[in-house]
Amino acid sequence: MPHSVSLINTIAAGLGLALVLGFLATKARLPALVGYLLAGVIIGPFTPGFVADAEIAAQLAEIGVMLLMFGVGLHFSLDDLLTVRRIALPGAIVQIVVATLMGIALATWWGWSFGAALVFGLTLSVASTVVLLRALETLGILDSFTGRIAVGWLVVEDLAMVLVLVLLPPLAGALGGTGEATGTEELLRTLGWTLLQVAIFVALMLVVGRRVFPWILWQVTRTGSRELFTLCVVAAAVSIAFGSAALFGVSFALGAFFAGMVMRESEFSHRAAEESLPLRDAFAVLFFVSVGMLFDPRVLVDRPLQVLAVVAIIIVGKSIAAAGLVLAFRYPLHTALTVSASLAQIGEFSFILVGLGASLGLMPPEGQSLVLAGALISIAVNPLVFKGIQPIQQWLLARSALARKLEQRDDPLAELPTTTHARYLAQQVVLVGYGRVGRRIAAALSAHEIPYVVADENRAVVERLREEGIAAVSGNAAEPSVLIQAHIARAHMLVIATPDSMDVRQIISTARTLNPDIEVVVRMHNEEETQLLEQEHVGKVFLGEQELAHSMTQHVLDHAAKPPARHA
């Protein structure tokens, strides 16, 4: 051809082969992303045949990360982020330190220098944005409290890695890499400037962006052009992410996430999420393809034991550390296992770190291959890790006295205080979930002086409710002990307002076992799940879109039946 078409070749080969292998992987009862990764290996430079442009594929994958994080921001408010700060902030920091120490110990045992071992440990400590979000969306728990913990944890990890990427070059000389050692004063100046840049960016987005970007979206919507609306959404995600990286030194992913958070203030945020969904999915596939292209299969033959050790740290070591931290904050075992599974992989930041370490003369040649092997295997195995949460939980409870003790430990927030008034202990409403929907239901119950008890996984929410004099217990309502503490056996009604639909049947089953006559009201997002629950006669099921359509239709009919009088 008379001109270069490497971009077209990369997109066509990547998406086409990913479709075929993803379809075959699904037929073989494997996650589709395994097919996407294999597609990348096939068109990568380490296997014979067609070789796609790895640099272009990496840039396309970065766009996918931006759009995905933008979409998460559209569903993730500042309040959601603040409600999990008590566990996400210390949890992420401690988990990074623990995983880094494990990596340092392993690399030191191999005979690497301290600088190489430090970079290696850091690459194993940070999870992949795309993999984590794809897993949470697949399970339908992205909007749940557990999902918010995982996303908040991810945001803290991203901020930490921004600091690492800034501080690593000036420290390279002191760590044994290329360049001169930097003095303490200059290092502190660099750290201070980085923190100031991040603070300015966050402040601008939350103060200025929350007013400006929703206004821009409204102006574009007024044109009535769907193309302009979609263009506005995509342009906002990509341009804000790029601008934040260029001007303030934060990552593309973090910039796009905050862009989505401020755009959420617009009444058109739901439509913005729908319009960007096809692009997000397509570019997310290209992310997995680009990861596969970086992988050299020969490392599995040359260094199998080292690869196994790396994978063990990522999947086992990090998972145990994360689960232990969540349990230390007195959250349920199920929440601990879900968060640990979310973080049992590595991805894009690991690739950036290992590349920077190599360019600074810190990382040995085999280091990059080992990190990429660990990333590919952990990403491919991650869906299976999620499937193992329930069996692992049951196995631990059946065989571990410690696990049972953790489930039954003396937690003041896991049971109602002895001073709770008797009106909350009989004929009350048990309200599961105190999110956007639960808060409104609780306000209505309070206005009509109807007693209710809230059951929520968020300990911070339960603490606040108790300070306000509202009866509340902390824990996952799928666990019988939580409903027992809410006195479900003598309750009049159970209202499930949590967005997490995974445990709905277990909650209802437990409630009906303890109180066969209890009336059940359920909130659902999925139409198919709604139909199944209605067929099972679980109670009254409300589907969000259906109730919205019903209210709008009723309003239209009421007003259309009474046309306004015409003046002569």
DABELFEN-V696805 format. One record per residue. N is the residue number from 1. PHI is phi in radians with two decimals (none if undefined). PSI is psi as a letter, one per 20 degrees, with the letter a starting at -180 (999 if undefined). NEAR is the number of other C-alpha atoms within 12 Angstrom. Layout:
N PHI PSI NEAR
N PHI PSI NEAR
This chain:
1 none q 5
2 -1.31 i 4
3 -2.46 r 7
4 -1.34 p 10
5 -2.22 k 15
6 -1.09 h 20
7 -1.12 g 20
8 -1.13 g 18
9 -1.02 g 21
10 -1.14 g 34
11 -1.16 g 33
12 -1.12 g 22
13 -1.17 g 33
14 -1.13 g 48
15 -1.21 g 36
16 -1.10 g 24
17 -1.21 h 31
18 -1.10 h 38
19 -1.09 g 28
20 -1.13 g 22
21 -1.26 h 30
22 -1.12 h 29
23 -1.13 g 22
24 -1.14 h 21
25 -1.12 g 23
26 -1.13 g 18
27 -1.10 h 14
28 -1.50 j 13
29 1.08 k 15
30 -1.92 q 21
31 -1.07 q 30
32 -1.07 h 33
33 -1.14 h 44
34 -1.11 g 38
35 -1.14 h 37
36 -1.11 g 42
37 -1.12 g 44
38 -1.12 h 40
39 -1.05 g 43
40 -1.13 h 47
41 -1.08 g 38
42 -1.16 g 31
43 -1.65 j 37
44 -1.41 r 32
45 -1.34 i 22
46 -1.73 j 22
47 -2.20 q 21
48 -1.20 q 13
49 1.78 b 12
50 -1.07 p 22
51 -2.12 o 26
52 -1.41 r 37
53 -1.36 o 29
54 -1.17 h 32
55 -1.16 g 21
56 -1.14 g 25
57 -1.06 h 38
58 -1.15 h 34
59 -1.20 h 27
60 -1.10 h 33
61 -1.13 h 40
62 -1.11 h 40
63 -1.10 h 36
64 -1.06 g 42
65 -1.11 g 45
66 -1.04 g 46
67 -1.14 h 50
68 -1.17 g 47
69 -1.18 h 47
70 -1.09 g 46
71 -1.10 h 48
72 -1.15 g 51
73 -1.05 h 40
74 -1.13 h 41
75 -1.89 j 38
76 -2.19 o 38
77 -1.50 r 32
78 -1.08 h 28
79 -1.08 h 21
80 -1.05 h 33
81 -1.19 g 31
82 -1.25 h 24
83 -1.19 h 30
84 -1.89 j 37
85 -1.13 h 29
86 -1.20 h 27
87 -1.86 h 40
88 -1.19 g 34
89 -1.18 g 30
90 -1.17 h 24
91 -1.09 g 37
92 -1.13 g 41
93 -1.13 g 31
94 -1.14 g 28
95 -1.12 h 42
96 -1.08 g 41
97 -1.12 g 26
98 -1.12 g 30
99 -1.13 h 42
100 -1.11 g 33
101 -1.12 h 28
102 -1.11 g 33
103 -1.13 g 40
104 -1.09 g 30
105 -1.07 g 24
106 -1.16 g 32
107 -1.17 h 34
108 -1.13 h 20
109 -1.10 h 15
110 -1.34 i 22
111 1.69 j 14
112 -1.33 q 26
113 -1.25 r 25
114 -1.12 h 28
115 -1.05 g 33
116 -1.12 g 42
117 -1.13 h 33
118 -1.12 g 39
119 -1.09 g 52
120 -1.05 g 49
121 -1.11 h 41
122 -1.14 h 46
123 -1.13 h 48
124 -1.49 i 57
125 -1.62 i 51
126 -1.99 p 53
127 -1.47 r 47
128 -1.45 p 44
129 -1.05 g 48
130 -1.13 g 44
131 -1.12 g 45
132 -1.07 g 46
133 -1.20 h 41
134 -1.10 g 36
135 -1.15 g 36
136 -1.15 h 33
137 -1.17 g 26
138 -1.08 h 21
139 -1.41 i 25
140 1.29 k 24
141 -2.06 j 31
142 -1.10 h 35
143 -1.56 i 34
144 -1.37 r 36
145 -1.10 g 45
146 -1.08 g 43
147 -1.10 h 41
148 -1.18 h 42
149 -1.08 g 44
150 -1.09 g 47
151 -1.18 g 49
152 -1.07 g 44
153 -1.03 g 42
154 -1.11 g 44
155 -1.07 g 41
156 -1.11 g 33
157 -1.06 g 39
158 -1.08 g 37
159 -1.08 g 34
160 -1.12 g 33
161 -1.22 h 36
162 -1.04 g 32
163 -1.12 g 31
164 -1.09 g 36
165 -1.12 h 33
166 -1.34 h 30
167 -1.48 h 33
168 -1.11 g 39
169 -1.01 g 31
170 -1.17 h 29
171 -1.59 i 32
172 -1.02 g 33
173 -1.08 g 21
174 -1.20 h 25
175 -1.57 j 28
176 1.74 j 27
177 -1.69 a 28
178 -1.35 q 23
179 1.72 r 18
180 -1.52 q 15
181 -1.16 p 20
182 -1.68 p 21
183 -1.22 r 15
184 -1.08 h 14
185 -1.11 g 12
186 -1.18 h 15
187 -1.13 g 22
188 -1.13 h 18
189 -1.14 g 17
190 -1.13 g 25
191 -1.11 g 25
192 -1.08 g 17
193 -1.13 h 19
194 -1.11 g 28
195 -1.09 h 24
196 -1.14 g 19
197 -1.06 g 25
198 -1.10 g 31
199 -1.11 g 20
200 -1.11 g 20
201 -1.07 g 31
202 -1.07 g 29
203 -1.10 g 17
204 -1.08 g 23
205 -1.16 g 34
206 -1.43 h 28
207 -1.63 g 19
208 -1.49 g 19
209 -1.07 h 28
210 -1.15 i 27
211 -1.77 h 21
212 -1.30 g 22
213 -1.18 g 34
214 -1.06 h 31
215 -1.14 g 23
216 -1.08 g 25
217 -1.09 h 36
218 -1.14 g 26
219 -1.11 h 18
220 -1.19 h 22
221 -1.07 h 25
222 -1.13 h 14
223 -1.22 h 14
224 1.36 j 13
225 -1.69 o 15
226 -1.18 h 18
227 -1.12 g 17
228 -1.18 h 22
229 -1.11 g 28
230 -1.07 g 27
231 -1.08 g 21
232 -1.09 g 33
233 -1.11 g 44
234 -1.15 g 36
235 -1.09 g 28
236 -1.09 g 38
237 -1.09 g 45
238 -1.31 g 39
239 -1.22 h 25
240 -1.17 h 40
241 -1.09 g 37
242 -1.17 g 29
243 -1.10 h 24
244 -1.13 h 32
245 -1.23 g 24
246 -1.27 h 17
247 -1.64 h 20
248 -2.08 i 30
249 1.33 j 35
250 -1.48 r 37
251 -1.31 q 40
252 -0.99 g 39
253 -1.09 g 45
254 -1.18 h 48
255 -1.08 g 45
256 -1.15 h 44
257 -1.09 g 46
258 -1.18 h 47
259 -1.06 g 52
260 -1.15 h 46
261 -1.09 g 39
262 -1.31 h 42
263 -1.20 h 45
264 -1.12 h 37
265 -1.17 i 33
266 -1.36 q 30
267 -1.24 i 18
268 -1.76 j 29
269 -1.10 h 35
270 -1.10 g 23
271 -1.14 h 24
272 -1.07 h 42
273 -1.12 g 35
274 -1.18 g 23
275 -1.16 h 25
276 -1.55 i 36
277 -1.04 g 25
278 -1.03 g 19
279 -1.16 h 30
280 -1.06 g 35
281 -1.13 g 30
282 -1.12 g 28
283 -1.29 h 32
284 -1.13 h 41
285 -1.07 g 44
286 -1.12 h 44
287 -1.08 g 47
288 -1.14 h 48
289 -1.10 g 51
290 -1.13 h 48
291 -1.11 g 53
292 -1.07 h 43
293 -1.15 h 40
294 -1.41 i 42
295 -1.50 p 35
296 -1.83 o 32
297 -1.05 i 29
298 -1.11 h 18
299 -1.13 h 26
300 -1.19 h 25
301 -1.53 g 15
302 -1.32 h 16
303 -2.37 l 21
304 -1.13 h 18
305 -1.22 h 18
306 -1.16 g 26
307 -1.07 g 32
308 -1.08 h 25
309 -1.15 g 28
310 -1.10 g 45
311 -1.09 h 37
312 -1.11 g 28
313 -1.13 g 41
314 -1.16 g 53
315 -1.53 g 40
316 -1.64 g 28
317 -1.06 g 32
318 -1.10 h 43
319 -1.11 g 38
320 -1.11 g 29
321 -1.10 g 35
322 -1.14 g 45
323 -1.09 g 38
324 -1.08 h 29
325 -1.14 g 33
326 -1.12 g 38
327 -1.13 h 30
328 -1.12 h 23
329 -1.54 j 30
330 1.17 k 32
331 -1.63 q 38
332 -1.09 r 41
333 -1.07 h 40
334 -1.09 g 38
335 -1.10 g 41
336 -1.08 g 41
337 -1.18 h 38
338 -1.18 g 42
339 -1.12 g 50
340 -1.13 h 41
341 -1.15 h 44
342 -1.09 h 52
343 -1.74 j 54
344 -1.48 l 49
345 -2.88 r 49
346 -2.32 r 48
347 -2.75 c 44
348 -1.07 g 42
349 -1.14 h 40
350 -1.12 h 41
351 -1.14 g 38
352 -1.12 g 32
353 -1.13 g 39
354 -1.19 h 40
355 -1.16 g 30
356 -1.14 g 31
357 -1.06 h 39
358 -1.16 g 27
359 -1.19 h 22
360 -1.58 j 28
361 1.33 j 27
362 -1.65 h 35
363 -1.65 p 36
364 -1.18 r 30
365 -0.98 h 20
366 -1.28 i 27
367 -1.08 g 40
368 -1.10 g 34
369 -1.11 g 35
370 -1.17 g 42
371 -1.13 g 51
372 -1.14 h 45
373 -1.11 g 45
374 -1.08 h 47
375 -1.14 g 46
376 -1.07 g 48
377 -1.19 g 37
378 -1.18 h 42
379 -1.17 g 46
380 -1.16 h 34
381 -1.49 i 32
382 -0.94 g 43
383 -1.04 h 34
384 -1.22 h 27
385 -1.09 g 31
386 -1.12 h 37
387 -1.15 h 21
388 -1.51 i 20
389 -1.05 g 27
390 -1.13 g 22
391 -1.06 h 16
392 -1.14 g 23
393 -1.08 g 26
394 -1.12 g 19
395 -1.12 g 15
396 -1.13 g 22
397 -1.18 h 20
398 -1.37 h 15
399 -2.03 i 13
400 -2.01 o 15
401 -1.16 h 14
402 -1.13 g 15
403 -1.09 g 25
404 -1.16 h 20
405 -1.16 h 19
406 -1.10 h 25
407 -1.23 h 31
408 -1.92 j 24
409 -1.15 r 22
410 -1.34 n 12
411 -2.12 o 25
412 -1.04 h 20
413 -1.52 i 35
414 -1.54 i 38
415 -2.54 q 30
416 -1.22 q 34
417 -1.08 q 22
418 -1.18 i 13
419 -1.53 j 14
420 -1.08 p 23
421 -1.14 q 17
422 -1.09 h 19
423 -1.18 i 20
424 -1.59 i 32
425 -1.90 i 29
426 -2.67 p 24
427 1.03 k 25
428 -1.65 r 31
429 -1.72 p 38
430 -1.68 o 49
431 -1.83 o 47
432 -1.62 o 49
433 1.78 p 43
434 -2.14 l 40
435 -1.58 b 33
436 -1.10 h 22
437 -1.39 g 23
438 -1.02 h 29
439 -1.07 g 23
440 -1.22 h 16
441 -1.12 g 30
442 -1.09 g 33
443 -1.09 h 21
444 -1.17 g 15
445 -1.11 g 22
446 -1.12 g 19
447 -1.10 h 12
448 -1.70 j 11
449 0.97 k 14
450 -1.71 p 23
451 -1.18 q 32
452 -2.63 q 45
453 -2.15 p 52
454 -1.65 p 53
455 -2.06 o 50
456 -2.51 q 45
457 -1.32 h 42
458 -1.42 o 43
459 -1.11 h 36
460 -1.09 h 29
461 -1.13 g 34
462 -1.10 g 32
463 -1.05 g 25
464 -1.14 g 21
465 -1.08 g 26
466 -1.17 h 26
467 -1.12 h 13
468 -1.51 j 11
469 1.46 j 21
470 -1.71 p 31
471 -1.20 p 41
472 -2.68 q 46
473 -2.23 q 42
474 -1.74 p 42
475 2.50 r 45
476 -1.44 o 41
477 -1.13 i 46
478 -1.23 i 33
479 -1.46 p 33
480 -0.95 h 28
481 -1.06 h 30
482 -1.20 g 36
483 -1.18 h 44
484 -1.10 g 32
485 -1.16 h 37
486 -1.44 j 44
487 1.03 l 39
488 -1.15 h 43
489 -1.09 h 30
490 -2.02 j 30
491 -1.36 q 34
492 -1.56 h 31
493 -2.62 q 34
494 -1.98 p 46
495 -2.02 o 42
496 -1.76 o 46
497 -1.91 j 38
498 -1.33 q 41
499 -1.30 i 34
500 -1.41 o 36
501 -1.59 i 37
502 -1.15 h 29
503 -1.75 j 28
504 -1.02 g 35
505 -1.10 h 28
506 -1.15 g 20
507 -1.08 g 39
508 -1.14 g 39
509 -1.07 g 26
510 -1.12 g 26
511 -1.09 g 41
512 -1.23 h 27
513 -1.14 g 17
514 -1.45 h 23
515 -2.58 n 25
516 -1.02 h 21
517 -1.68 j 20
518 -1.20 q 30
519 -1.52 p 28
520 -2.04 p 36
521 -2.19 p 33
522 -2.19 p 39
523 -1.75 p 38
524 -2.34 q 34
525 -1.95 h 26
526 -1.76 p 22
527 -1.17 h 19
528 -1.13 g 14
529 -1.11 h 23
530 -1.07 g 28
531 -1.10 g 20
532 -1.12 g 17
533 -1.14 h 26
534 -1.15 h 22
535 -1.16 h 13
536 -1.46 i 15
537 0.97 l 18
538 -1.34 i 32
539 2.53 b 30
540 -1.51 p 24
541 -1.96 p 33
542 -1.94 p 30
543 -1.70 p 26
544 -0.91 g 20
545 -1.12 h 17
546 -1.17 g 19
547 -1.20 h 17
548 -1.12 g 14
549 -1.11 h 14
550 -1.11 g 15
551 -1.14 g 14
552 -1.16 g 15
553 -1.10 g 15
554 -1.09 g 14
555 -1.10 g 14
556 -1.09 g 14
557 -1.13 h 13
558 -1.10 h 13
559 -1.49 h 12
560 -1.24 h 12
561 -1.27 i 11
562 -2.18 m 11
563 -1.08 q 10
564 -1.12 q 9
565 -1.17 p 6
566 -1.61 p 6
567 -1.54 p 4
568 -1.19 999 3
